Amino acid sequence: MKNQMIFQRYEFKYLMDFRQLQAVLAAMAPHMVPDEYSHSSIRNLYLDTPDYRLIRRSLEKPVYKEKLRVRSYGQAGEHDPVFVELKKKRLSVVLNRSSKNGQ
């Protein structure tokens, strides 16, 4: 797998109401500019076992969990890149292994 990439990041998620969202967006606006992907869509397909073992394990909130997904940026045609990713999460650290289709 010549084009394999590995990403490591921390992932924190917060639930906000509409008022909080508007306040965060207003505070960020002077410091943000749209990038080249600002109007693209990301399409994910998560894969699991026939008995849904991965999602059931994930919902148990274990110390370590994995997810397998196929991702494309926009609607993928026959010759467009599609990525197969294995997401591993241990505590709050996310490791992402990504391989482009055909590589």
Buried (B, 14 or more C-beta within 10 A) or exposed (E): EEEEEEEEEEEEEEEEEEEEEEEEEEEEEEEEEEEEEEEEEEEEEBEBEEEEEBEEBBEEEEEEBBBBBBBBBEEBEEEEEBBBBEBBBEEEEBBBBBBBBEE
